[in-house]
Amino acid sequence: MIDARRRPALPADDGSAIATRLVHAGRQPGYADGIVNPPVWRASTILFASLAELDAAIKAPDKGLYYGRRGTPTQWALEDALTGLEPGAAGTKLFPSGVAAIATSLLAVVRQGDDVLITDSAYEPTRLFADRMLRDFGVTARYFDPRIGGDIAALITPATRAILLESPGSLSFEVQDIPAITSVARAAGVVTMIDNTWATALRLQPLALGCDISIQAITKYVGGHSDLMMGAATANAALWPRLRDATYRLGHHVSADDASLALRGLRTLALRLDRAEATALTVAKWLEQQPAVARVLHPALPSHPDHGLWKRDFSGATGLFSMVLKRGERRHTAALIDDLAHFGIGFSWGGYESLVLPVELDRIRTATPIPASGPIIRLSIGLEDAGDLIADLAAGLTRYEAQFRGE
Ligand SMILES: *Cc1c(COP(=O)(O)O)cnc(C)c1O
């Protein structure tokens, strides 16, 4: 019988491979009574049978069904699944977007007068939250070279409360020395958090490398089908109570319908990442050989300056990378991208369809030089055939170069 009034304990790690664990992650007899996928439990009010039952629930609101904002077995199954994928995790909270997960993780830790250090390669809305909102609350954000490593020690002051990493940076793809940064932070009593959207827990396990909070835009690879907005933050035991409380205080909630979609995405994540990784690497290696292309920014390429670091810490790659064109300006990239047959032009990434996006680092960066002189084009490789994608890009690069003929 379903006993969702009491939330079952997390199942122990059974030592199986991550692809195996993904298949049953988050499944609990108490959540679904034998139904393979947890049903979509929509709820605001939960009815209690008596005053005694109500009072028991008030004493332990996280132990079971309480009020819709604290979730139902549908959201709990997703939280448990994500927690179970990260060694060292004590719990996961869900958010209406990846940006909300990042903002809440920061708000859980910083107070007025504090200082946060953020990688210069961070996702732009992360910077905007820090620069426009945290600043108004009296919190200073400073940006550092993503390749700083252990030298971050020199930037830490008594006011420094948190360091936010993103590795690889999702436009420029620098890989960060996570263990070097987290060991300095630990010694100084500074919290570390990382935007792990590129890698997911299948390719990088940040808590095991010393981070306190691992954040993902579920919108990207876990959702995987371009029809879902969601974020997740997974914390170690030290940070979990603060993250959980900040999430409640700010009133974050995701619908059971969306949690169910995200769980469905999670079941095929290993398969989709393997395919995107392999196709992206094939396309990236081909692009590296093209005369119109100056550089390909993909950490799994031996030509990438951080390739060694990536190999040390990551168990694989995913399907997102950038290329730098040799000549031209942003306006010229229309010739390349407007008539691509298999790449959509749009934001987000990690879905089953390939996407292309010209990106402007010089508008975003403040601490480090831009790693390119020509236009930068970001590609999210989906599940299409590699040969078709290459043929499409070959035609696009021919159109691109044709603009400069005779110059
Ligand atoms: C998309 C993205 C986010 C934000 O996710 P949303 O769900 O769109 O708010 C955060 N970090 C990275 C690296 C992203 O690509």
The ligand as an SDF file (V2000), in Angstrom:
LIG
                    3D

 15 15  0  0  0  0  0  0  0  0999 V2000
   20.5790   27.4110  -19.3190 C   0  0  0  0  0  0  0  0  0  0  0  0
   21.5960   27.4810  -18.2650 C   0  0  0  0  0  0  0  0  0  0  0  0
   21.2650   27.8700  -16.9850 C   0  0  0  0  0  0  0  0  0  0  0  0
   19.9040   28.3600  -16.5970 C   0  0  0  0  0  0  0  0  0  0  0  0
   18.8850   27.4540  -16.7720 O   0  0  0  0  0  0  0  0  0  0  0  0
   17.3790   27.9630  -17.0020 P   0  0  0  0  0  0  0  0  0  0  0  0
   16.5800   26.7630  -16.7080 O   0  0  0  0  0  0  0  0  0  0  0  0
   17.3190   28.4280  -18.4310 O   0  0  0  0  0  0  0  0  0  0  0  0
   17.1340   29.0850  -16.0440 O   0  0  0  0  0  0  0  0  0  0  0  0
   22.2690   27.8920  -16.0320 C   0  0  0  0  0  0  0  0  0  0  0  0
   23.5240   27.5420  -16.3410 N   0  0  0  0  0  0  0  0  0  0  0  0
   23.8780   27.1470  -17.5600 C   0  0  0  0  0  0  0  0  0  0  0  0
   25.2850   26.7700  -17.8150 C   0  0  0  0  0  0  0  0  0  0  0  0
   22.9330   27.1130  -18.5690 C   0  0  0  0  0  0  0  0  0  0  0  0
   23.2930   26.7770  -19.8080 O   0  0  0  0  0  0  0  0  0  0  0  0
  1  2  1  0
  2  3  1  0
  2 14  2  0
  3  4  1  0
  3 10  2  0
  4  5  1  0
  5  6  1  0
  6  7  2  0
  6  8  1  0
  6  9  1  0
 10 11  1  0
 11 12  2  0
 12 13  1  0
 12 14  1  0
 14 15  1  0
M  END
$$$$
